[in-house]
Amino acid sequence: MGQQLPRLVFAAVVMGTVSLVVPTIGRHIDDPNRIVYFNADEGMQMDLVWRYYSGQRRATTMTDLDYGLELRYLAALARWLPSSLVTLTPGTFVLWRRWINLSAWLLALWVLWRLVGRHVSRGWPQAIAVSLVAVRPALARLAVNGKPEPLVVLFLLLALDQALRLINQPSLRGVWKSTAWASLALIVKYVTGLFALPALVAAMEIGERQYAKTRPGVTVFPRVRSAWVLFAAIGAILIAFPLAALSGYVRHSTGMTWAAEHGLWGSLRLVKPAWLLCLMGVGCWLLPLAGWWLSGSPWSWARRLSATANRLASHAIIAWGAFAAWTLLFGVGWLVHPDQFLTTYSQLASVALATPALNVLPEQGLLRAFLDNAGQQLWKFDPVIALGGGLYVAVEWNSRRRAGTAQTIPRLKCLVLAVFLAPFLLLLVSMLRVAQHHMLPFVVVAVLLAIQGVRLIEARWPAGPRRSWTLTSLWLLAVGDIVVNGVTTAPARLYEFRHHQDASFEVARWWREHIPQDATIVADHYTRAYIEADYPNLHVFQGYRQDSVERLRQAVDTVKPQFVYYNAGPSAERPIPPLETVLSSQRVELLKTFDSAAHGYQRRPGDRFVIYRVLGS
C-alpha cells in the first residue's frame, strides 16, 4: 500500500491536468481571428505555420520570427495528408499544436516520475517531485498555447536521463542518445538544447572515472589530441555568426541588411551584442595558447590542470560532435530555408535584451537594478524550490566537510544536475530576458536537488528531535508549495473556460446588427480588438505601438472611413484617448461603448471597446 499511494497521486495529477486542458482544447479553432485576439503568441504561431503550408500571408500576421523548426515540419507533414481525409485550416494547425503540447506535458511528467525513481528515490519523492512541477503557474498559460515549452521540458528531461545513466554505464551509445534529445530541444526552440551539453560532459568525465576504478587504465571515450582546438572552433562560430547575421538578415524597418546600410565595421559599432560575441570569439582563440603553455609548464599542478582540461575538452568535442551531427540531421529545414535560421537567431539578442531591468539601469544604477532583478526572478522561479536547492548545496557542503570527499553514485548524479543548473542561474540573475515558462526545465532539476538534500539529511543527521523537526518542516513546505500553486493554477485555468463571456462576443453581435458589410472601417489591431473576417473594406492600424495615436490619425486621413473601432483600455503602451480628441478637425459620433468590466471574463483588465461614426470635417 505504501508504494500504491504515490502512484495514485501521480494518476490524480495526470487526471487533473487533463481535466483542466481538454475541455478547452478545441476552442476557437473555427475562428482564427478570435485565436489571435485571445492569445497573440498562439495567433502568431498559427499565422506562421499557415504561411509555411499554403504560402498565404494572413492579414493578422505580425512577425516572421519562429522559435525553431517544429512549425516548418508540421506544415510539411500536412502536405502529405490526402485532402479527402481532412480539410486543413489555420485552426486545424492550432488544434494539432495544442494536442502535441498536452501530450508532451503528460509524457514529461511520466519521464520525471521515472527519472526520480531511477536516479533519486522511489515512492513519495516521485509523487512530490511530479506534484511540484505539475502545479507550476506557467501551466495556466501553456496549457492551450502555441509555445513549445512542454516539448522542450520533455526533450531536456530525456537528455538528462541519458546523461545520468553514463555515470553507471559510460558508453558512446549513451552520448549519442543524450545529444539526440538535446538536439531536438534546440530544433524546437532557440538554444535550450545547449544547456544539456555541459552536464553531459560532466557525466562523461565522472562515468569514465568510475569505470576506471574497476578497470584501471581503460578509457571509455576516445581521446582527441590537442583538444584545446575546441575553443578555437567555438571562437570561430562566435565570430562567424554575428557577421553572417549582419550581412544576411534583411531588417523589416529598412529593407536592408545592417552591413549594406552601415558597412560591416559600422554595424559592429552600432550592434553591441554582435561586437561582444566577436570579442568573446577572440578570447576563445587565446585559450589554446594558454593550454599549450600550461602543458609545458615546469610546475606539476599546471601540467595536471592542463591534462584535466584537455580531457574535458576531448569529452566536449565528442559531445559537441554528436550534437552537431544530430542537429544537421534534424535541422535540415534550416539548410533548405537558411533565411529562417538567420531570422530566428539574428533577433535573439534584441529579444534577450528587451527587459525592464536593463531599461531602468541608467536610473537605478547597476547594483540596485541587479538586486531587484535577482529578487524578482527568484520569486518567479519559486522561493520554496530555490530554498530546497540551496538546502542541498548547504547539506552537501557540510557532509563533505565532516565526512570527507567519499563519492556515492547519487551524489555524483547530483553534481551533474548542478552543472546543468549553474549556467541557467547565471542567466537568471544576468538581467537578460528569462520568462517564467523558460524556467520549467530548471525548476525540475532544482526539485531533484531539493529531494536529494532531504535524503542527505535523512542519511547523515543523527536521529533526534532536530532531525525530525527539520524533515517535517521541509515536507510541509513542499506540500504547502503544491497547495498554494495548485489553488492559483487551477482557478486560472478554470477562468479560461469562460471565454464566451468576454465583451468581444457582444461586440461581434452588435457589429453584425448595425454595421453593413461593405462599410469602410479603420480598426485597432487584431490582438487588441476582435474583428470578424466578413468585412472586406477593413483597414487595421497598430494600436499596440507607442505611436498608436499618430497611426490612428494617419489611417483615418488616408482611408476616409465611415467607422472607427478601437480598444480605449490601458493595455497599449500609450492608451488611445477619445476619438474627438484625436481628430479634433472632424466631427465624430460615439455609437457604442463596451466595457469588459461588466462581463464575466476579461481578457485584459480595463479593456474598453469604442465604435465611432466619422461624419466628416
C-alpha positions as CSV (number, residue, x, y, z in Angstrom):
1,M,0.0,0.0,0.0
2,G,2.9,2.3,0.7
3,Q,4.0,2.2,-2.9
4,Q,0.5,2.4,-4.3
5,L,-0.4,5.8,-2.7
6,P,2.4,7.7,-4.6
7,R,1.1,6.1,-7.9
8,L,-2.4,7.2,-7.0
9,V,-1.0,10.8,-6.5
10,F,0.6,10.6,-10.0
11,A,-2.6,9.4,-11.5
12,A,-4.5,12.2,-9.8
13,V,-2.0,14.8,-11.2
14,V,-2.4,13.4,-14.7
15,M,-6.2,13.3,-14.5
16,G,-6.3,16.9,-13.0
17,T,-4.1,18.2,-15.8
18,V,-6.2,16.5,-18.5
19,S,-9.5,17.8,-16.9
20,L,-8.1,21.4,-16.9
21,V,-7.0,21.3,-20.5
22,V,-9.1,19.0,-22.7
23,P,-12.4,20.9,-22.3
24,T,-10.9,24.0,-24.0
25,I,-8.5,22.3,-26.4
26,G,-10.8,22.8,-29.4
27,R,-11.7,26.4,-28.5
28,H,-12.0,29.0,-31.3
29,I,-10.4,26.7,-34.0
30,D,-13.1,27.7,-36.4
31,D,-12.4,31.4,-36.0
32,P,-8.7,32.3,-36.4
33,N,-9.2,36.0,-35.7
34,R,-10.5,35.1,-32.3
35,I,-7.4,32.9,-31.6
36,V,-5.3,36.0,-32.4
37,Y,-7.4,38.2,-30.2
38,F,-7.3,35.9,-27.1
39,N,-3.7,34.8,-27.4
40,A,-1.3,36.8,-29.6
41,D,1.5,34.2,-29.2
42,E,-0.7,31.4,-30.4
43,G,-2.0,33.6,-33.2
44,M,1.5,34.4,-34.4
45,Q,2.4,30.8,-34.5
46,M,-0.8,29.9,-36.3
47,D,-0.1,32.6,-39.0
48,L,3.5,31.3,-39.4
49,V,2.5,27.6,-39.9
50,W,-0.3,28.6,-42.3
51,R,2.2,30.6,-44.4
52,Y,4.6,27.6,-44.4
53,Y,1.7,25.3,-45.5
54,S,-0.2,27.4,-48.0
55,G,2.2,30.2,-48.9
56,Q,-0.6,32.7,-47.9
57,R,0.1,35.5,-45.5
58,R,-2.9,36.2,-43.3
59,A,-3.9,39.7,-42.5
60,T,-3.2,39.1,-38.8
61,T,0.4,38.2,-39.4
62,M,2.7,40.2,-37.1
63,T,6.2,38.6,-37.4
64,D,8.3,36.1,-39.3
65,L,10.2,35.2,-36.1
66,D,9.8,31.5,-35.4
67,Y,11.0,29.5,-32.3
68,G,12.5,26.7,-34.3
69,L,11.5,24.1,-37.0
70,E,8.5,22.5,-35.4
71,L,6.0,24.5,-37.4
72,R,8.0,24.0,-40.6
73,Y,7.9,20.2,-40.2
74,L,4.3,20.3,-39.2
75,A,3.4,22.1,-42.4
76,A,5.5,19.7,-44.4
77,L,3.7,16.7,-42.8
78,A,0.3,18.3,-43.5
79,R,1.1,18.4,-47.3
80,W,1.3,14.6,-47.3
81,L,-2.2,14.2,-46.0
82,P,-4.8,13.5,-48.7
83,S,-7.3,16.3,-49.0
84,S,-10.1,13.8,-48.9
85,L,-9.3,12.9,-45.3
86,V,-9.1,16.3,-43.7
87,T,-9.8,19.9,-44.6
88,L,-6.9,21.9,-43.3
89,T,-7.5,25.5,-42.0
90,P,-5.4,27.7,-39.8
91,G,-7.4,26.5,-36.8
92,T,-6.5,22.9,-37.6
93,F,-2.8,23.5,-37.0
94,V,-3.7,25.2,-33.7
95,L,-5.6,22.2,-32.6
96,W,-2.7,19.9,-33.6
97,R,-0.3,22.1,-31.6
98,R,-2.5,22.0,-28.5
99,W,-2.7,18.2,-28.6
100,I,1.1,17.9,-29.2
101,N,1.8,20.2,-26.2
102,L,-0.7,18.4,-23.9
103,S,0.8,15.0,-24.9
104,A,4.4,16.3,-24.4
105,W,3.5,17.7,-21.0
106,L,2.0,14.4,-19.8
107,L,4.9,12.5,-21.2
108,A,7.3,14.9,-19.4
109,L,5.5,14.2,-16.1
110,W,5.9,10.4,-16.7
111,V,9.6,10.8,-17.6
112,L,10.1,12.9,-14.5
113,W,8.5,10.1,-12.4
114,R,10.8,7.5,-14.0
115,L,13.8,9.8,-13.7
116,V,13.3,10.4,-9.9
117,G,12.7,6.7,-9.3
118,R,15.8,5.7,-11.3
119,H,18.3,8.3,-10.1
120,V,17.0,9.6,-6.7
121,S,14.4,7.5,-4.8
122,R,11.1,5.7,-5.4
123,G,7.8,6.3,-3.7
124,W,6.8,9.6,-2.2
125,P,9.8,11.6,-3.5
126,Q,8.5,10.7,-7.0
127,A,5.0,11.9,-6.1
128,I,6.3,15.2,-4.5
129,A,8.5,15.9,-7.5
130,V,5.7,15.4,-10.1
131,S,3.2,17.4,-8.0
132,L,5.6,20.3,-7.5
133,V,6.2,20.5,-11.3
134,A,2.6,19.9,-12.3
135,V,1.2,22.9,-10.5
136,R,3.6,25.5,-12.0
137,P,1.8,28.8,-12.6
138,A,3.2,28.7,-16.1
139,L,0.9,25.8,-16.9
140,A,-2.1,28.2,-16.9
141,R,-0.6,29.9,-19.9
142,L,1.0,26.9,-21.6
143,A,-2.0,24.5,-21.4
144,V,-3.7,25.9,-24.5
145,N,-1.0,27.8,-26.2
146,G,1.4,27.8,-29.2
147,K,4.6,28.0,-27.1
148,P,6.7,24.8,-27.4
149,E,7.8,24.7,-23.7
150,P,6.2,21.3,-23.0
151,L,8.3,19.7,-25.8
152,V,11.4,21.5,-24.5
153,V,10.9,20.1,-21.0
154,L,10.3,16.6,-22.3
155,F,13.4,16.6,-24.5
156,L,15.7,18.0,-21.9
157,L,14.5,15.6,-19.3
158,L,15.2,12.7,-21.7
159,A,18.7,14.2,-22.4
160,L,19.4,14.4,-18.7
161,D,18.2,10.9,-18.0
162,Q,20.6,9.5,-20.6
163,A,23.5,11.7,-19.3
164,L,22.9,10.4,-15.7
165,R,22.9,6.8,-16.9
166,L,26.5,7.4,-18.1
167,I,27.7,7.5,-14.5
168,N,26.7,3.9,-14.0
169,Q,27.3,2.7,-17.6
170,P,29.5,5.1,-19.6
171,S,29.3,4.5,-23.3
172,L,29.4,6.3,-26.7
173,R,25.9,5.0,-27.3
174,G,24.6,6.9,-24.3
175,V,26.3,10.1,-25.5
176,W,24.5,9.7,-28.9
177,K,21.2,9.2,-27.2
178,S,21.6,12.2,-24.9
179,T,22.7,14.5,-27.7
180,A,19.8,13.4,-29.9
181,W,17.3,14.6,-27.3
182,A,19.3,17.8,-26.6
183,S,19.4,18.5,-30.4
184,L,15.6,18.0,-30.6
185,A,15.2,20.6,-27.8
186,L,17.3,23.0,-29.9
187,I,15.3,22.3,-33.0
188,V,12.1,23.1,-31.1
189,K,13.2,26.4,-29.5
190,Y,16.2,28.6,-29.7
191,V,19.3,27.5,-27.7
192,T,17.6,25.4,-25.0
193,G,19.3,22.2,-26.0
194,L,22.7,23.6,-25.4
195,F,22.1,23.7,-21.6
196,A,22.3,19.9,-21.6
197,L,25.8,19.7,-23.1
198,P,27.9,20.8,-20.1
199,A,26.0,18.3,-17.9
200,L,26.7,15.6,-20.5
201,V,30.5,16.4,-20.5
202,A,30.5,16.2,-16.7
203,A,28.7,12.9,-16.8
204,M,31.2,11.5,-19.3
205,E,34.1,12.5,-17.1
206,I,32.6,11.2,-13.9
207,G,31.4,8.0,-15.6
208,E,34.8,7.3,-17.0
209,R,36.5,7.8,-13.6
210,Q,34.0,5.4,-12.0
211,Y,34.7,2.9,-14.7
212,A,38.5,3.2,-14.2
213,K,38.1,2.1,-10.6
214,T,37.2,-1.4,-11.8
215,R,39.3,-1.4,-14.9
216,P,42.4,0.8,-14.3
217,G,44.0,2.2,-17.4
218,V,40.9,1.6,-19.6
219,T,39.3,4.6,-21.3
220,V,35.7,4.5,-22.4
221,F,35.7,7.6,-24.6
222,P,38.3,8.3,-27.4
223,R,41.0,10.9,-26.6
224,V,41.2,13.8,-29.0
225,R,44.7,15.1,-29.3
226,S,45.1,18.9,-29.0
227,A,41.5,19.1,-27.7
228,W,42.2,22.7,-26.8
229,V,41.4,23.4,-30.5
230,L,37.7,23.1,-29.4
231,F,37.9,26.6,-28.0
232,A,39.3,27.9,-31.3
233,A,36.3,26.3,-33.1
234,I,33.9,27.9,-30.7
235,G,35.6,31.2,-31.2
236,A,35.2,30.9,-34.9
237,I,31.5,30.2,-34.5
238,L,31.1,33.2,-32.2
239,I,32.7,35.5,-34.7
240,A,31.1,34.0,-37.9
241,F,27.5,34.0,-36.7
242,P,27.1,37.8,-35.9
243,L,29.0,38.7,-39.1
244,A,26.6,36.4,-41.1
245,A,23.6,37.9,-39.4
246,L,24.7,41.5,-40.0
247,S,25.4,40.6,-43.7
248,G,22.4,38.4,-44.4
249,Y,19.5,39.4,-42.3
250,V,17.2,41.9,-44.0
251,R,15.6,44.3,-41.5
252,H,11.9,44.9,-41.8
253,S,12.2,48.5,-40.8
254,T,14.6,49.4,-43.5
255,G,14.5,46.6,-46.1
256,M,18.3,46.4,-45.9
257,T,20.9,44.4,-44.0
258,W,23.0,46.2,-41.3
259,A,26.1,45.7,-43.4
260,A,24.5,47.2,-46.5
261,E,23.3,50.2,-44.6
262,H,26.2,51.0,-42.3
263,G,29.1,48.8,-43.6
264,L,30.4,45.8,-41.6
265,W,32.6,47.7,-39.2
266,G,30.0,50.4,-38.7
267,S,27.4,47.7,-38.0
268,L,29.6,46.1,-35.3
269,R,29.9,49.5,-33.6
270,L,26.1,50.0,-33.6
271,V,25.0,46.5,-32.7
272,K,26.7,45.9,-29.4
273,P,25.7,42.2,-28.9
274,A,27.4,41.4,-32.2
275,W,30.6,43.2,-31.1
276,L,30.6,41.4,-27.8
277,L,30.2,38.0,-29.4
278,C,33.2,38.7,-31.7
279,L,35.2,39.8,-28.7
280,M,34.3,36.5,-26.9
281,G,35.4,34.6,-30.0
282,V,38.8,36.3,-30.0
283,G,39.1,35.4,-26.3
284,C,38.4,31.7,-27.2
285,W,41.2,31.8,-29.7
286,L,43.6,32.8,-27.0
287,L,42.7,29.8,-24.8
288,P,44.6,27.2,-26.9
289,L,47.7,29.3,-26.3
290,A,47.2,29.1,-22.6
291,G,46.7,25.4,-22.8
292,W,49.9,24.9,-24.8
293,W,51.8,27.0,-22.2
294,L,50.3,25.0,-19.2
295,S,51.2,21.6,-20.8
296,G,54.8,22.6,-21.0
297,S,55.0,24.3,-17.6
298,P,57.6,23.2,-15.1
299,W,55.0,23.2,-12.3
300,S,53.3,19.8,-11.8
301,W,50.0,21.4,-10.8
302,A,49.9,23.3,-14.1
303,R,50.5,20.1,-16.0
304,R,47.8,18.3,-14.1
305,L,45.4,21.2,-14.8
306,S,46.3,21.1,-18.4
307,A,45.7,17.3,-18.6
308,T,42.3,17.6,-16.9
309,A,41.3,20.5,-19.1
310,N,42.4,18.6,-22.2
311,R,40.5,15.5,-21.1
312,L,37.3,17.6,-20.5
313,A,37.8,19.3,-23.9
314,S,38.2,15.9,-25.5
315,H,34.8,14.8,-24.0
316,A,33.3,18.1,-25.1
317,I,34.5,17.6,-28.7
318,I,32.8,14.2,-28.7
319,A,29.6,15.6,-27.2
320,W,29.5,18.6,-29.5
321,G,30.3,16.5,-32.5
322,A,27.4,14.1,-31.8
323,F,25.2,17.1,-31.1
324,A,26.2,18.8,-34.3
325,A,25.6,15.6,-36.3
326,W,22.1,15.2,-34.9
327,T,21.4,18.9,-35.5
328,L,22.4,18.7,-39.1
329,L,20.0,15.7,-39.4
330,F,17.1,17.2,-37.5
331,G,17.8,20.7,-38.7
332,V,17.7,20.0,-42.4
333,G,14.9,22.6,-42.7
334,W,17.4,25.3,-41.9
335,L,19.6,24.1,-44.7
336,V,16.6,24.3,-47.1
337,H,15.5,27.6,-45.7
338,P,18.6,29.4,-44.4
339,D,16.7,32.7,-44.3
340,Q,14.6,31.2,-41.4
341,F,17.7,30.3,-39.5
342,L,19.0,33.9,-39.8
343,T,15.6,35.4,-38.9
344,T,15.3,33.3,-35.8
345,Y,18.7,33.7,-34.4
346,S,19.6,37.2,-35.5
347,Q,16.7,38.6,-33.4
348,L,17.6,36.6,-30.4
349,A,19.9,39.2,-28.9
350,S,17.3,42.0,-29.2
351,V,14.7,39.8,-27.6
352,A,17.0,38.8,-24.7
353,L,18.0,42.5,-24.1
354,A,14.4,43.7,-24.0
355,T,14.0,43.6,-20.2
356,P,12.7,46.1,-17.6
357,A,15.9,45.6,-15.6
358,L,18.1,46.9,-18.4
359,N,15.7,49.7,-19.1
360,V,15.9,51.1,-15.5
361,L,19.7,50.5,-15.3
362,P,20.6,54.2,-16.0
363,E,18.3,55.5,-13.3
364,Q,18.8,52.8,-10.6
365,G,22.4,52.0,-11.1
366,L,24.0,48.6,-11.6
367,L,23.8,47.3,-8.0
368,R,20.2,48.2,-7.3
369,A,19.0,47.0,-10.7
370,F,20.9,43.7,-10.3
371,L,19.5,43.1,-6.9
372,D,15.9,44.0,-7.8
373,N,16.0,41.8,-10.9
374,A,17.6,38.9,-9.0
375,G,14.9,39.0,-6.3
376,Q,12.1,39.2,-8.8
377,Q,13.5,36.3,-10.9
378,L,14.0,34.1,-7.8
379,W,10.4,34.8,-6.8
380,K,9.1,33.8,-10.3
381,F,11.3,30.7,-10.1
382,D,9.7,29.6,-6.8
383,P,11.2,30.6,-3.5
384,V,10.4,27.2,-1.9
385,I,12.1,25.2,-4.6
386,A,15.0,27.7,-4.7
387,L,15.3,27.2,-0.9
388,G,15.3,23.4,-1.4
389,G,18.1,23.7,-4.0
390,G,20.1,25.9,-1.6
391,L,19.5,23.4,1.2
392,Y,21.0,20.6,-0.9
393,V,24.2,22.8,-1.5
394,A,24.4,23.5,2.2
395,V,23.9,19.9,3.3
396,E,26.3,18.6,0.7
397,W,29.0,21.1,1.7
398,N,28.6,20.2,5.4
399,S,28.7,16.5,4.6
400,R,31.9,16.9,2.6
401,R,33.5,18.9,5.4
402,R,32.6,16.4,8.1
403,A,32.7,13.0,6.2
404,G,35.4,13.8,3.7
405,T,35.2,13.6,-0.1
406,A,33.9,10.0,-0.5
407,Q,31.6,10.0,-3.5
408,T,28.5,7.9,-3.9
409,I,26.6,7.5,-7.1
410,P,23.6,9.6,-6.1
411,R,25.9,12.5,-5.1
412,L,27.8,12.2,-8.4
413,K,24.5,12.4,-10.2
414,C,23.5,15.5,-8.3
415,L,26.8,17.0,-9.3
416,V,25.8,16.5,-12.9
417,L,22.4,18.1,-12.2
418,A,24.2,21.1,-10.5
419,V,26.3,21.5,-13.6
420,F,23.1,21.6,-15.7
421,L,21.6,24.2,-13.4
422,A,24.7,26.5,-13.0
423,P,24.6,28.3,-16.4
424,F,20.9,28.9,-16.0
425,L,21.4,30.5,-12.6
426,L,23.9,32.9,-14.1
427,L,21.4,33.7,-16.9
428,L,18.6,34.1,-14.3
429,V,20.4,37.0,-12.5
430,S,22.0,38.5,-15.6
431,M,19.2,40.9,-16.3
432,L,18.6,39.3,-19.7
433,R,15.1,38.1,-20.5
434,V,14.0,34.9,-18.7
435,A,10.3,34.4,-18.6
436,Q,8.6,32.1,-16.1
437,H,7.8,29.5,-18.7
438,H,11.5,29.5,-19.7
439,M,12.3,28.3,-16.2
440,L,10.4,25.0,-16.3
441,P,13.2,22.6,-17.1
442,F,15.4,24.1,-14.5
443,V,12.7,24.1,-11.9
444,V,12.5,20.4,-12.4
445,V,16.3,20.0,-11.8
446,A,16.1,22.2,-8.7
447,V,13.3,19.9,-7.4
448,L,15.5,16.9,-7.9
449,L,18.4,18.5,-5.9
450,A,16.0,19.6,-3.2
451,I,14.8,16.0,-2.8
452,Q,18.4,14.8,-2.7
453,G,19.1,17.3,0.1
454,V,16.2,15.9,2.1
455,R,17.6,12.4,1.6
456,L,21.1,13.5,2.7
457,I,19.6,14.9,5.9
458,E,17.8,11.5,6.5
459,A,21.0,9.6,5.9
460,R,23.6,11.9,7.6
461,W,22.0,13.6,10.5
462,P,21.7,11.6,13.8
463,A,18.2,10.6,14.9
464,G,16.6,13.0,17.3
465,P,14.2,16.0,17.6
466,R,16.4,18.3,15.4
467,R,16.3,15.8,12.5
468,S,12.6,15.1,12.9
469,W,11.7,18.7,13.1
470,T,13.8,19.7,10.1
471,L,12.4,16.8,7.9
472,T,8.8,17.6,8.9
473,S,9.2,21.3,8.2
474,L,10.7,20.6,4.7
475,W,8.0,18.2,3.7
476,L,5.3,20.6,5.0
477,L,7.0,23.4,2.9
478,A,6.8,21.2,-0.2
479,V,3.2,20.3,0.4
480,G,2.4,23.9,1.1
481,D,4.0,25.0,-2.1
482,I,2.0,22.4,-4.0
483,V,-1.2,23.6,-2.4
484,V,-0.5,27.4,-2.9
485,N,0.4,26.9,-6.5
486,G,-2.4,24.5,-7.1
487,V,-5.1,26.9,-5.8
488,T,-3.6,29.5,-8.1
489,T,-3.1,27.5,-11.2
490,A,-6.4,25.6,-11.2
491,P,-8.7,28.7,-10.8
492,A,-6.6,30.5,-13.5
493,R,-7.3,27.6,-15.9
494,L,-10.9,27.4,-14.9
495,Y,-11.3,31.1,-15.5
496,E,-10.2,30.5,-19.2
497,F,-13.3,28.3,-19.5
498,R,-15.4,31.5,-19.5
499,H,-14.1,32.9,-22.8
500,H,-17.6,33.1,-24.1
501,Q,-18.4,35.8,-21.5
502,D,-15.8,38.1,-23.0
503,A,-17.0,41.5,-24.3
504,S,-15.8,40.6,-27.8
505,F,-18.8,38.3,-28.3
506,E,-21.2,41.2,-27.6
507,V,-19.2,43.5,-29.8
508,A,-19.4,40.9,-32.7
509,R,-23.2,40.6,-32.3
510,W,-23.6,44.4,-32.3
511,W,-21.4,44.7,-35.5
512,R,-23.5,42.2,-37.4
513,E,-26.7,44.0,-36.5
514,H,-25.6,47.7,-37.0
515,I,-22.6,47.8,-39.4
516,P,-23.1,46.9,-43.1
517,Q,-20.5,44.5,-44.5
518,D,-19.5,46.9,-47.3
519,A,-18.7,49.7,-44.8
520,T,-15.2,51.3,-44.8
521,I,-13.7,50.8,-41.3
522,V,-10.5,51.7,-39.5
523,A,-10.0,49.3,-36.7
524,D,-7.5,48.5,-33.9
525,H,-5.1,45.7,-34.3
526,Y,-6.4,42.1,-34.2
527,T,-4.5,41.4,-30.9
528,R,-6.3,44.3,-29.2
529,A,-9.8,44.2,-30.6
530,Y,-11.7,41.2,-32.0
531,I,-12.6,41.7,-35.7
532,E,-14.6,39.3,-37.8
533,A,-13.3,38.3,-41.2
534,D,-16.6,39.3,-43.0
535,Y,-15.7,43.0,-43.6
536,P,-13.6,43.4,-46.9
537,N,-13.1,47.2,-46.5
538,L,-11.3,46.9,-43.2
539,H,-8.1,48.8,-42.5
540,V,-6.1,47.9,-39.4
541,F,-3.7,50.2,-37.5
542,Q,-1.1,49.0,-35.0
543,G,-2.8,50.2,-31.8
544,Y,-0.2,48.4,-29.6
545,R,2.6,50.7,-30.7
546,Q,4.0,53.6,-28.7
547,D,2.8,55.9,-31.6
548,S,-0.7,54.4,-31.7
549,V,-2.4,57.8,-31.7
550,E,-0.4,59.0,-34.7
551,R,-1.0,55.7,-36.5
552,L,-4.8,56.1,-36.0
553,R,-4.8,59.6,-37.2
554,Q,-2.8,58.7,-40.3
555,A,-5.1,55.8,-41.1
556,V,-8.2,58.0,-40.8
557,D,-6.7,60.6,-43.1
558,T,-5.7,58.0,-45.7
559,V,-8.7,55.7,-45.7
560,K,-11.5,58.2,-45.0
561,P,-13.6,55.6,-43.1
562,Q,-17.2,55.6,-42.1
563,F,-16.5,53.9,-38.8
564,V,-13.6,53.7,-36.4
565,Y,-13.2,50.9,-33.8
566,Y,-10.5,50.5,-31.2
567,N,-9.6,49.5,-27.7
568,A,-9.5,52.5,-25.4
569,G,-8.3,50.5,-22.5
570,P,-4.9,50.8,-20.8
571,S,-3.3,47.7,-22.4
572,A,-1.4,49.6,-25.1
573,E,2.0,51.3,-24.5
574,R,0.1,54.6,-24.9
575,P,-3.7,54.4,-24.4
576,I,-5.7,55.9,-27.1
577,P,-7.8,58.9,-26.0
578,P,-11.4,59.7,-27.2
579,L,-11.6,60.0,-31.0
580,E,-12.9,63.6,-30.8
581,T,-9.6,64.4,-29.2
582,V,-7.5,62.5,-31.8
583,L,-9.5,64.0,-34.8
584,S,-10.1,67.5,-33.5
585,S,-10.7,68.8,-37.0
586,Q,-13.5,66.3,-37.8
587,R,-17.0,65.6,-36.5
588,V,-17.4,62.2,-34.9
589,E,-20.2,60.4,-33.1
590,L,-19.7,57.8,-30.4
591,L,-22.1,54.9,-31.4
592,K,-21.3,52.3,-28.7
593,T,-19.0,51.5,-25.8
594,F,-18.3,48.0,-24.5
595,D,-16.7,47.8,-21.1
596,S,-15.1,44.4,-20.3
597,A,-15.5,45.0,-16.5
598,A,-19.3,44.4,-17.0
599,H,-18.7,40.9,-18.3
600,G,-17.8,37.6,-16.6
601,Y,-14.5,37.3,-18.3
602,Q,-11.8,40.0,-19.0
603,R,-9.1,39.1,-21.5
604,R,-7.1,42.0,-20.1
605,P,-8.3,44.2,-17.2
606,G,-9.5,47.6,-18.4
607,D,-10.4,46.5,-22.0
608,R,-12.9,49.1,-23.3
609,F,-14.0,48.9,-26.9
610,V,-15.4,52.0,-28.6
611,I,-17.1,52.4,-32.0
612,Y,-17.4,55.8,-33.7
613,R,-19.0,57.1,-36.8
614,V,-17.0,59.6,-38.7
615,L,-19.3,62.4,-40.0
616,G,-16.6,64.4,-41.9
617,S,-15.0,67.8,-41.4
